Amino acid sequence: MWLYLGVLVALYHLVRWYRERQVVSQLRDKYVFITGCDSGFGNLLARQLDRRGLRVLAACLTETGAESLKVKTSDRLETVILDVTKSESIAAATQWVKERTGDRGLWGLVNNAGIAGLMTPNEWLTKQDFMKTLDVNLLGVIEVTLSLLPLLRKARGRVVNVSSISGRVSQVGGGYSLSKFGLEAFSDSLRRELSFFGVKVAVIVPGIFKTEMNNIENLSQNFQDAWDHASPEVKDIYGENFLVTLIENLQKYKSTLCEDLSLVTDCMEHALISCHPRTRYSAGWHAKFILIPLSYMPTFLADAFIKRSMLRPAKTL
């Protein structure tokens, strides 16, 4: 019995391996629009797909980011300035994409642009703090996707949404986890709706990587900014030492960051060019071996595991 079971498992993985190695044809005629290409995953993916021969339409937030990317890529790659929090910017970028893709439509949309925002205890924050993050990570993704859906349907293309392990397990306060949980829900509904039109939707779930979003100096400043705006009552409850220890722990966190961003961009590339892309991709050992398995555990076990690494406020029961 065990032998037959082993053979079935081996056969399943063999068939899966074979299917996932099949690549779509005519890659050089396919357009892919990527947001957040100034740095990090978006920047590396744009260069990676350009080398592969695809026609990359790279959206950057700044002129500096766009110019830096152009220097490292071929003449096929084109850039556009895009702020995903502004409807007029999205409308202009959509028209720009239409002019370039023409009757072929858009083969791939990679919603990569995102920010960390203020990731501190929720009580330190205001509604506006949450909205700043949601505007980029969720509402911006939704508006960009809806604007480009006609072009994606025309090409029977792909949508690749970059989520996070924080979209499965919420470890800190602030709008980041909220936005990624929301992105998971949006991706699920979108995948089912677009399947009727031949459009595939994939979600990338990165672990903890060394990108501008995880810049330790910026995160430290975010903690300080949130603390400065907290009420006197909240500061009294948490205690000054809470903030000090929180910032000190960031240095330990820094040593756990994975520097190989290609673990994520390889997943993105596969989702775009494979004949049989996966619905979900996890990248990095944090995601594969800790937090995604943790998301399937009973709540009391997940809570116990996460609370071990959380700081305790000065005044508690």
C-alpha positions in Angstrom: 0.0 0.0 0.0 2.7 2.5 1.0 4.6 1.7 -2.3 1.5 2.5 -4.4 1.0 5.7 -2.4 4.6 6.7 -2.9 4.3 6.0 -6.7 1.2 8.2 -6.9 2.9 11.1 -5.1 5.9 10.8 -7.3 3.8 10.7 -10.4 1.8 13.7 -9.3 5.0 15.8 -8.8 6.4 14.6 -12.1 3.3 15.6 -14.0 3.2 18.9 -12.2 6.9 19.6 -13.0 6.3 18.8 -16.6 3.2 21.1 -16.9 4.9 24.0 -15.2 7.9 23.9 -17.5 5.7 24.6 -20.5 6.1 28.3 -21.6 3.6 30.3 -23.7 4.7 31.2 -27.2 5.6 34.5 -28.9 6.9 36.1 -25.7 8.5 38.9 -27.7 5.1 40.1 -28.8 3.6 40.2 -25.3 3.3 43.4 -23.2 3.6 43.4 -19.4 2.8 46.4 -17.2 4.6 46.5 -13.8 3.9 49.0 -11.0 6.5 50.1 -8.5 9.6 49.7 -10.6 11.8 52.3 -8.9 13.4 49.7 -6.7 13.0 46.2 -5.1 11.0 43.5 -6.7 9.5 45.6 -9.5 12.8 46.9 -10.6 14.4 43.5 -10.7 11.4 41.9 -12.5 11.4 44.7 -15.2 15.1 43.9 -15.9 14.5 40.2 -15.8 11.6 40.2 -18.2 13.4 42.6 -20.5 16.3 40.1 -20.8 13.7 37.4 -21.5 12.5 39.4 -24.5 9.1 40.6 -23.3 7.9 44.1 -24.0 8.0 45.7 -20.5 6.0 48.7 -19.6 7.5 49.9 -16.3 5.6 52.3 -14.0 7.8 54.3 -11.6 6.8 56.8 -9.0 9.7 59.1 -9.7 11.7 60.3 -12.8 14.9 59.3 -11.0 13.7 55.8 -10.7 12.6 55.7 -14.3 15.9 57.0 -15.6 17.9 54.6 -13.5 15.9 51.6 -14.8 16.3 52.7 -18.5 20.1 52.7 -18.1 20.1 49.0 -17.1 17.7 47.8 -19.8 17.2 47.5 -23.5 15.4 50.0 -25.8 12.3 47.7 -25.7 11.5 48.7 -22.1 9.5 51.8 -21.7 8.7 53.7 -18.5 5.8 55.9 -17.3 5.3 57.9 -14.1 2.5 56.5 -12.0 1.1 57.4 -8.6 -1.4 54.7 -7.8 -3.2 56.9 -5.2 -4.3 59.4 -7.9 -7.1 58.6 -10.3 -5.8 61.1 -12.9 -2.4 59.4 -12.9 -3.9 56.0 -13.3 -6.1 57.2 -16.2 -3.1 58.8 -17.9 -1.0 55.6 -17.5 -3.9 53.5 -18.8 -4.2 55.6 -22.0 -0.4 55.3 -22.4 -0.6 51.5 -22.2 -3.5 51.4 -24.7 -1.4 53.4 -27.2 1.4 51.0 -26.9 -0.4 47.6 -26.9 -2.9 48.5 -29.6 -5.0 45.5 -30.8 -2.8 43.0 -29.1 -4.0 43.9 -25.6 -2.1 43.6 -22.4 -0.7 40.2 -21.6 0.4 40.8 -18.0 -0.3 43.2 -15.1 1.9 43.0 -12.1 0.6 44.9 -9.1 3.8 45.3 -7.2 3.7 48.9 -5.9 3.4 49.0 -2.1 4.4 50.7 1.1 4.9 49.5 4.6 3.2 52.4 6.3 3.2 52.7 10.0 3.4 49.2 11.5 3.0 49.9 15.2 0.4 49.1 17.9 -3.0 50.1 16.4 -3.7 52.4 19.4 -0.8 54.6 18.3 -2.4 55.4 15.0 -5.2 57.4 13.4 -7.7 56.6 10.7 -5.6 58.7 8.3 -2.5 56.5 9.1 -4.4 53.4 8.0 -5.8 55.1 4.9 -2.4 56.2 3.6 -1.4 52.5 3.4 -4.7 51.2 2.1 -4.7 53.8 -0.7 -1.4 52.4 -2.1 -1.6 48.7 -1.3 -5.2 48.0 -1.8 -7.3 50.8 -3.3 -4.6 51.7 -5.8 -4.3 48.0 -6.9 -8.0 47.8 -7.4 -8.2 51.0 -9.5 -5.2 50.1 -11.6 -6.6 46.6 -12.2 -10.1 47.8 -13.1 -8.7 50.4 -15.5 -6.7 47.7 -17.4 -9.2 44.9 -17.4 -10.4 45.5 -21.0 -6.9 45.2 -22.3 -6.2 42.1 -20.2 -9.4 40.4 -21.5 -8.4 41.3 -25.1 -5.1 39.4 -24.7 -6.5 36.7 -22.4 -3.6 37.6 -20.1 -2.5 37.4 -16.6 -2.9 39.5 -13.4 -0.2 39.0 -10.7 -0.8 40.5 -7.3 2.0 40.8 -4.8 0.6 40.0 -1.4 2.6 39.2 1.8 2.8 36.7 4.6 1.1 39.5 6.5 -1.9 38.8 4.3 -2.2 35.4 6.0 -1.0 36.1 9.5 -1.3 39.6 11.1 1.8 40.1 13.3 1.7 43.9 13.8 -0.8 46.7 13.8 -1.3 49.4 11.2 -2.7 49.3 7.7 -0.2 46.9 6.0 -1.7 43.6 7.1 -5.2 45.0 6.5 -4.3 45.9 2.9 -2.8 42.5 2.2 -5.7 40.6 3.7 -8.0 42.8 1.5 -5.7 42.1 -1.5 -6.1 38.3 -0.9 -9.9 38.7 -1.0 -9.8 40.9 -4.1 -7.6 38.4 -5.9 -9.9 35.5 -5.1 -13.0 37.1 -6.4 -11.1 38.5 -9.5 -9.6 35.0 -10.3 -13.1 33.4 -10.4 -14.7 36.2 -12.4 -11.9 36.5 -15.0 -11.7 32.7 -15.5 -14.7 33.0 -17.8 -12.6 35.2 -20.1 -9.5 33.1 -20.1 -7.6 35.6 -17.8 -5.6 34.0 -15.0 -4.9 35.6 -11.6 -1.9 34.6 -9.4 -0.9 35.8 -6.0 2.7 36.1 -4.9 3.3 35.7 -1.1 6.9 36.8 -0.3 8.5 36.2 3.1 10.8 38.8 4.6 13.2 40.3 2.1 15.7 43.1 2.1 13.9 45.9 0.1 13.3 49.6 0.5 10.1 48.7 2.3 12.1 47.0 5.0 14.7 49.7 5.3 15.6 49.7 9.0 16.2 53.4 9.3 12.8 54.2 7.7 11.0 51.7 9.9 12.7 53.2 13.0 11.5 56.7 11.9 8.0 55.3 11.4 7.9 54.0 14.9 9.1 57.4 16.3 6.6 59.3 14.2 3.7 57.1 15.4 4.9 57.5 19.0 5.2 61.3 18.7 1.5 61.5 17.6 0.2 59.1 20.2 -1.9 60.5 23.1 -0.4 61.1 26.5 -2.6 58.3 27.9 -1.3 55.8 25.3 2.3 56.8 26.0 1.7 56.2 29.7 0.2 52.8 29.2 3.0 51.6 26.9 5.9 53.3 28.5 8.9 55.0 26.9 11.0 51.8 27.1 8.5 50.1 24.8 9.5 52.4 21.9 13.3 52.1 22.7 13.1 48.3 22.8 11.0 48.2 19.6 13.7 50.2 17.7 16.5 48.1 19.2 14.8 44.9 18.0 14.8 46.2 14.5 18.6 45.5 14.4 17.9 41.8 15.1 15.2 41.8 12.5 17.7 43.2 10.0 19.8 40.0 10.2 16.8 37.8 9.2 16.1 39.7 5.9 16.6 37.6 2.7 18.7 39.4 0.1 18.0 37.2 -2.9 15.1 39.0 -4.5 15.1 36.7 -7.4 13.3 34.1 -5.3 10.2 36.4 -5.6 10.8 37.7 -9.2 11.2 34.1 -10.5 7.7 33.4 -9.1 6.4 36.5 -10.8 8.0 35.5 -14.1 6.6 32.0 -13.9 3.1 33.3 -13.3 3.5 35.4 -16.4 5.0 33.0 -18.9 4.0 29.5 -17.8 1.2 27.8 -19.8 0.0 26.5 -16.4 0.7 29.1 -13.7 0.0 28.4 -10.1 -2.8 30.2 -8.2 -0.4 31.0 -5.3 3.3 31.3 -5.0 5.3 31.5 -1.7 8.8 32.8 -1.8 11.4 32.6 1.0 11.8 30.3 4.0 9.9 32.6 6.3 6.8 32.2 4.2 7.2 28.5 3.2 8.2 27.0 6.6 6.9 29.3 9.3 4.1 31.8 8.6 2.1 30.0 6.0 2.0 26.8 8.0 1.2 28.9 11.0 -1.9 30.3 9.2 -3.4 26.8 9.1 -2.9 26.2 12.8 -5.6 26.6 15.5 -5.9 30.3 16.5 -4.7 29.6 20.1 -1.5 28.1 18.8 -0.8 30.8 16.3 -1.5 33.5 19.0 0.9 31.7 21.5 3.6 31.6 18.8 3.3 35.2 17.7 2.9 36.6 21.3 6.3 35.2 22.2 8.0 37.8 20.0 5.7 40.7 21.0 6.7 43.4 23.5 4.6 43.8 26.6 3.3 47.3 27.5 4.3 48.8 30.8 0.8 48.7 32.3 -1.1 45.5 31.7 -3.3 43.2 33.8 
